[in-house]
């Protein structure tokens, strides 16, 4: 079982793309001669894998990110089943660079020589970055945001949505200003809970993720609003709870310059990644 290690860095002057032809060629050459090839990538940013991920002899890939002094020991423990992997991707791995659109490069200024030292960006994409942009444009990723495999399977059930706030909710916060904004932005309005069951035979940790769909034009289909990680024994079930604060459910009003709730039916999604959300529910907020 050969273990290949590839190093990648952020895209920039020293890294003009999200692939590396030398490493990709190395993986394909080894995979052509070995029926069980595992690729470990030590990367500081996104690394595309489509040049070899579908090779029949590539049986696994580990995004190891930046290695520390115990990186080797940790990876060996995972490969030999001493522990079950439990990490989830903090970004979307696309199939092609073009899937990211203009996000990979800042805007080049009129003075090309300044680009290297003073890169510019107009942020015209707004809030549509990473999985939000992929959802908006219906682009199928190679590995979605929040994705991660382990040596067992988890089942999601029993979605519960409970209102905590009592009485009518004003659209705008009214509390005193503290570091971070109005103090009542941090009041819990709803709680969401779900039961996660380890349906396999190996102990492992699962990271359950909560996404919210805000009923307002110009908002992403789903936005991550909470996550929890728990170690679950085989056959065991745990209940994970996610508080939803006023800030989690608000949008920024550029005219009033504060966060505001909107009226309508909010969608709730809970699952294992941004594209694997088996539990779906909703709740309603109405302005007084």
For each residue, the residues with C-beta under 8 A, 3 or more apart:
1: 34 36 37 38 79
2: 30 34 36 37 38
3: 38 40 75 79
4: 26 27 30 37 38 39 40
5: 40 41 42 64
6: 20 23 26 27 39 40 41 42 43 47
7: 23 41 42 43
8: 15 18 20 23 41 42 43 44 45 47
9: 12 14 15 43 44 45
10: 15 44 45
11: 15 16 17 18 45 46 104 105
12: 9 15
13: 16 116
14: 9
15: 8 9 10 11 12
16: 11 13
17: 11 97
18: 8 11 46 47 48 94 97 104
19: 24 47 48 51 97
20: 6 8 23 24 47
21: 24 25
22: 25 26
23: 6 7 8 20 26 27
24: 19 20 21 27 28 51 52
25: 21 22 28 29
26: 4 6 22 23 29 30
27: 4 6 23 24 30 31 37 39 51 52 55 58
28: 24 25 31 32 51 52 55
29: 25 26 32 33
30: 2 4 26 27 33 34 37
31: 27 28 34 37 52 55 57 58
32: 28 29 55 57
33: 29 30
34: 1 2 30 31 37 57
35: 57
36: 1 2 57 59
37: 1 2 4 27 30 31 34 55 57 58 59
38: 1 2 3 4 58 59 60 61 62 79
39: 4 6 27 49 52 58 60 61 62
40: 3 4 5 6 61 62 64 75
41: 5 6 7 8 47 49 61 62 63 64
42: 5 6 7 8 64 65 66 67 71
43: 6 7 8 9 46 47 63 64 65 66
44: 8 9 10 65 66
45: 8 9 10 11 91
46: 11 18 43 91 92 93 94
47: 6 8 18 19 20 41 43 63 93
48: 18 19 51 93 94 95 96 97 142
49: 39 41 52 53 61 93 142
50: 53 54 95 96 142
51: 19 24 27 28 48
52: 24 27 28 31 39 49 55 58
53: 49 50 58 61 142
54: 50 58
55: 27 28 31 32 37 52 58
56:
57: 31 32 34 35 36 37
58: 27 31 37 38 39 52 53 54 55 61
59: 36 37 38
60: 38 39
61: 38 39 40 41 49 53 58
62: 38 39 40 41 75 78 85
63: 41 43 47 87 89
64: 5 40 41 42 43 67 71 75
65: 42 43 44
66: 42 43 44
67: 42 64 71 72
68: 71
69:
70: 73 74
71: 42 64 67 68 74 75
72: 67 75 76
73: 70 76 77
74: 70 71 77 78
75: 3 40 62 64 71 72 78 79
76: 72 73 79 80 82
77: 73 74 80 82 83
78: 62 74 75 81 82 83 84 85
79: 1 3 38 75 76
80: 76 77
81: 78 84 151 202
82: 76 77 78
83: 77 78
84: 78 81 150 151 152 202 203 204 205
85: 62 78 148 149 150 151 204
86: 148 150 204 205 206 207 229
87: 63 148
88: 146 147 148 207 209 272 273
89: 63 92 93 143 144 145 146 147 148 273
90: 145
91: 45 46 130 145
92: 46 89 130 131 134 141 143 144 145 274
93: 46 47 48 49 89 141 142 143 144 147
94: 18 46 48 97 99 100 134 139 141 142
95: 48 50 99 140 141 142
96: 48 50 99
97: 17 18 19 48 94 100 104
98: 101
99: 94 95 96 134 139 141
100: 94 97 103 104 133
101: 98 104 125 133 137
102: 105 124 125
103: 100 125 129 133
104: 11 18 97 100 101
105: 11 102 108
106: 115 119 120 121
107: 119 120 121 122
108: 105 112 115 120
109: 112 114 115 118 120
110:
111: 114 115
112: 108 109 115
113: 116
114: 109 111 117 118
115: 106 108 109 111 112 118 119
116: 13 113 119
117: 114
118: 109 114 115
119: 106 107 115 116
120: 106 107 108 109
121: 106 107
122: 107
123: 126
124: 102
125: 101 102 103 128 129 133
126: 123 218
127: 132 219 220
128: 125 132 133 136 220
129: 103 125 132 133
130: 91 92 133 134 145
131: 92 134 135 141 144 145 146 222 224 274
132: 127 128 129 135 136 220 221 222 223
133: 100 101 103 125 128 129 130 136 137 139
134: 92 94 99 130 131 137 139 141 144 145
135: 131 132 138 220 221 222 274
136: 128 132 133 220 221
137: 101 133 134
138: 135
139: 94 99 133 134
140: 95
141: 92 93 94 95 99 131 134 144 145 275
142: 48 49 50 53 93 94 95
143: 89 92 93 147
144: 89 92 93 131 134 141 147 273 274 275 276
145: 89 90 91 92 130 131 134 141 224 273 274
146: 88 89 131 207 209 224 272 273 274 276
147: 88 89 93 143 144 272 273 274 275 276
148: 85 86 87 88 89 207 272 273
149: 85
150: 84 85 86 202 204 205 206
151: 81 84 85 200 202 204
152: 84 198 199 200 201 202 203 204 234
153: 198 199 200
154: 196 197 198 199 206 232 272
155: 196 197 199
156: 159 194 195 196 197 208 270 271 272 278 279
157: 194 195 197 279
158: 193 194 195 239
159: 156 192 193 194 268 270 279 280 281
160: 192 193 194
161: 190 191 192 268 281 282 283
162: 190 191 192 193
163: 189 190 283
164: 188 189 190 191 243
165: 169 187 188 189 190
166:
167:
168: 288
169: 165 189 246 261 285 287 288
170: 173 174 261 287 288
171: 260 261 262 263 287
172: 253 256 258 259 260 261
173: 170 181 182 183 184 185 246 258 259
174: 170 182 184
175: 178 182 183 184 185
176: 182 183
177: 181 182 183
178: 175 181 182 183
179:
180: 185 186
181: 173 177 178 185 247 258 259
182: 173 174 175 176 177 178 185 258 259
183: 173 175 176 177 178 186
184: 173 174 175 187 246
185: 173 175 180 181 182 245 246 247 250 259
186: 180 183 245 246 247
187: 165 184 245 246
188: 164 165 191 243 244 245
189: 163 164 165 169 244 245 246 249
190: 161 162 163 164 165 243 244 249 283
191: 161 162 164 188 241 242 243 244
192: 159 160 161 162 210 226 241 242 244 268 270 281
193: 158 159 160 162 239 240 241 242
194: 156 157 158 159 160 208 239 240 270 279
195: 156 157 158 237 238 239
196: 154 155 156 206 208 230 232 237 238 239 240
197: 154 155 156 157 232 235 236 237
198: 152 153 154 203 204 206 232 233 234 235 236 237
199: 152 153 154 155 235
200: 151 152 153 204 234
201: 152 234
202: 81 84 150 151 152 234
203: 84 152 198 231 232 233 234
204: 84 85 86 150 151 152 198 200 231 232
205: 84 86 150 229 230 231 232
206: 86 150 154 196 198 229 230 232 272
207: 86 88 146 148 227 228 229 272
208: 156 194 196 227 228 229 230 240 270 271 272
209: 88 146 224 226 227 270 271 272 273 274 277
210: 192 224 225 226 227 242 268 269 270
211: 222 223 224 225 268 269 270 274 277
212: 222 223 225 244 248 249 266 267 268 269
213: 219 220 221 222 223 266 267 268 269
214: 219 223 249 251 262 266
215: 219 262 263 264 265 266 267
216: 219 251 262 264
217:
218: 126
219: 127 213 214 215 216 223 251
220: 127 128 132 135 136 213 223
221: 132 135 136 213
222: 131 132 135 211 212 213 267 269 274 277
223: 132 211 212 213 214 219 220
224: 131 145 146 209 210 211 227 274
225: 210 211 212 242 244 248
226: 192 209 210 242 243 244 248
227: 207 208 209 210 224 242
228: 207 208 240 241 242
229: 86 205 206 207 208
230: 196 205 206 208 238 240
231: 203 204 205
232: 154 196 197 198 203 204 205 206 236 237 238
233: 198 203 236
234: 152 198 200 201 202 203
235: 197 198 199
236: 197 198 232 233
237: 195 196 197 198 232
238: 195 196 230 232
239: 158 193 194 195 196
240: 193 194 196 208 228 230
241: 191 192 193 228
242: 191 192 193 210 225 226 227 228 270
243: 164 188 190 191 226
244: 188 189 190 191 192 212 225 226 248 249
245: 185 186 187 188 189 248 249
246: 169 173 184 185 186 187 189 249 250 259 261
247: 181 185 186 250 259
248: 212 225 226 244 245
249: 189 190 212 214 244 245 246 261 266 285
250: 185 246 247 259 260 261 262
251: 214 216 219 259 260 262
252: 258 259 260
253: 172 256 257 258 259 260
254: 257
255:
256: 172 253 260
257: 253 254
258: 172 173 181 182 252 253
259: 172 173 181 182 185 246 247 250 251 252 253
260: 171 172 250 251 252 253 256
261: 169 170 171 172 246 249 250 285 287
262: 171 214 215 216 250 251 285
263: 171 215 285 286 287
264: 215 216 284 285
265: 215 282 283 284
266: 212 213 214 215 249 282 283 284 285
267: 212 213 215 222 280 281 282
268: 159 161 192 210 211 212 213 279 280 281 282 283
269: 210 211 212 213 222 277 279 280
270: 156 159 192 194 208 209 210 211 242 277 278 279
271: 156 208 209 276 277 278 279
272: 88 146 147 148 154 156 206 207 208 209 276 277
273: 88 89 144 145 146 147 148 209 276 277
274: 92 131 135 144 145 146 147 209 211 222 224 277
275: 141 144 147
276: 144 146 147 271 272 273
277: 209 211 222 269 270 271 272 273 274 280
278: 156 270 271
279: 156 157 159 194 268 269 270 271
280: 159 267 268 269 277
281: 159 161 192 267 268
282: 161 265 266 267 268
283: 161 163 190 265 266 268
284: 264 265 266
285: 169 249 261 262 263 264 266
286: 263
287: 169 170 171 261 263
288: 168 169 170
